[in-house]
């Protein structure tokens, strides 16, 4: 499950890894009206994510890390939405991972400086969609999920190698 955090528009994307390719299962945006108090907006985001987690039972949640730009208020709202997403994941016993925007773009497009349009097109291509996903928050969330899905196989291989090395060092047979 990939998350593009935001208090006004939080993107989510669910992918399934099948061997060497991925399949999109779900994606969209949790929108909250700006006239609501921040506490109510965060509550709505939490409730929506808790329902998605219960429905899809993801193995992991990958969240785009907050980019601290010029607008401190916006960064704070994104950080709060990220925290609510992490809370929903923890309550659902789903492990969380964070990725920088550059790492996500590199995983999806091969360039950390890729633009939004390029990310949307590549997400559509990588997931075999008939057209690029829309809106961009949903596409970004699917990109986060793709980034994690591609790296989860590498993490499992590294973990298996570490376990094998530990077993051999202890004089036990590996495997």
C-alpha positions in Angstrom: 0.0 0.0 0.0 1.5 3.3 -1.1 0.5 6.7 0.5 1.0 10.2 -0.9 0.3 12.1 2.3 -1.7 15.3 2.5 -4.4 16.8 4.7 -6.6 18.0 1.8 -5.9 15.2 -0.6 -4.2 12.0 0.6 -3.4 9.6 -2.3 -3.5 5.8 -1.8 -2.5 3.0 -4.1 -2.6 -0.7 -3.6 -0.5 -3.0 -5.7 0.2 -6.8 -5.7 3.6 -8.1 -6.5 3.4 -11.1 -8.8 6.8 -12.5 -9.6 8.6 -9.8 -11.6 5.6 -7.6 -12.2 3.0 -5.7 -10.3 -0.8 -5.3 -10.6 -2.8 -2.4 -9.4 -5.7 -3.4 -7.1 -7.0 -0.1 -6.0 -6.1 3.6 -5.9 -7.7 6.9 -5.3 -7.7 10.0 -3.1 -9.1 10.7 0.4 -10.4 14.3 0.2 -11.2 16.4 3.2 -12.9 19.8 2.9 -10.7 22.8 3.9 -13.5 24.3 6.0 -13.3 21.4 8.5 -11.1 21.7 11.6 -7.7 19.9 11.1 -8.6 17.4 13.8 -11.8 16.4 11.9 -9.8 16.1 8.6 -7.3 13.9 10.2 -10.1 11.7 11.8 -11.6 11.2 8.3 -8.3 10.3 6.8 -7.6 7.8 9.6 -11.1 6.2 9.3 -10.7 5.9 5.5 -7.3 4.3 5.8 -8.4 2.0 8.5 -11.2 0.8 6.2 -8.8 0.3 3.3 -6.3 -1.6 5.5 -9.1 -3.9 6.8 -10.4 -4.4 3.2 -7.1 -5.0 1.4 -5.0 -6.4 4.3 -1.7 -5.0 2.9 1.6 -6.6 3.9 3.2 -3.2 4.2 2.5 0.5 3.9 5.0 2.8 2.1 4.7 6.5 2.7 6.3 9.3 0.7 8.4 11.2 3.2 7.6 14.8 3.9 9.5 17.3 1.7 10.2 20.4 3.7 9.9 23.2 1.2 9.2 26.9 1.6 5.7 26.5 3.0 6.1 25.4 6.6 2.3 25.2 7.2 1.9 22.9 4.2 4.7 20.7 5.4 3.1 20.5 8.9 -0.2 19.4 7.4 1.5 16.7 5.3 3.4 15.5 8.4 0.2 15.2 10.4 -1.4 13.2 7.6 1.7 11.0 7.5 1.4 10.4 11.2 -2.3 9.5 10.9 -1.4 7.0 8.1 1.3 5.5 10.3 -1.2 5.2 13.2 -3.7 3.4 11.0 -1.0 1.0 9.8 0.2 0.3 13.3 -3.4 -0.4 14.5 -3.8 -2.7 11.6 -0.5 -4.4 12.3 1.0 -3.3 9.0 4.7 -2.4 8.9 5.5 1.1 7.6 8.4 2.2 5.3 9.3 5.7 4.2 10.8 6.8 0.8 12.0 10.2 -0.3 10.4 11.7 -3.4 13.7 11.3 -5.2 14.0 7.6 -4.4 10.4 7.0 -5.6 11.0 8.8 -8.9 14.3 6.9 -9.4 12.5 3.6 -8.8 9.7 4.4 -11.2 11.4 6.5 -13.9 15.1 5.9 -13.5 15.6 9.6 -12.6 15.2 11.3 -9.3 14.3 14.5 -11.1 11.4 13.1 -13.1 8.3 15.4 -13.5 4.8 14.6 -12.4 3.6 13.7 -16.0 6.5 11.3 -16.5 5.8 9.6 -13.1 2.1 9.2 -14.1 2.9 7.8 -17.5 5.5 5.3 -16.1 3.1 4.2 -13.3 0.5 3.4 -16.0 3.1 1.5 -18.0 4.6 -0.4 -15.1 1.1 -1.5 -13.9 -0.2 -2.3 -17.4 -3.0 0.3 -17.1 -4.8 1.4 -20.3 -4.0 5.0 -19.4 -2.0 6.9 -16.8 -3.7 6.9 -13.4 -5.4 10.1 -12.3 -5.6 12.3 -10.3 -1.9 12.9 -9.6 -2.2 12.1 -5.9 -3.4 8.6 -6.7 -0.6 8.2 -9.3 2.0 9.3 -6.8 0.6 6.8 -4.2 0.9 4.0 -6.7 4.4 5.2 -7.5 5.3 4.8 -3.8 3.8 1.3 -3.8 5.8 0.4 -6.9 9.0 1.8 -5.2 8.4 -0.4 -2.1 7.3 -3.4 -4.1 10.5 -3.3 -6.2 12.7 -2.9 -3.1 10.9 -5.5 -0.9 12.3 -8.3 -3.0 15.8 -6.9 -2.5 15.2 -6.5 1.2 14.0 -10.2 1.5 17.1 -11.4 -0.4 19.4 -9.3 1.9 17.6 -10.7 5.0 17.9 -14.3 3.7 21.7 -13.7 3.0 22.2 -12.3 6.5 20.4 -15.3 8.1 22.5 -17.7 6.1 25.7 -16.0 7.1 24.6 -16.0 10.8 23.8 -19.7 10.5 27.1 -20.6 8.9 29.0 -18.5 11.5 27.2 -20.4 14.2 28.2 -23.7 12.6 24.6 -24.6 11.6 23.6 -25.6 8.1 22.2 -22.8 6.0 18.7 -22.9 4.5 
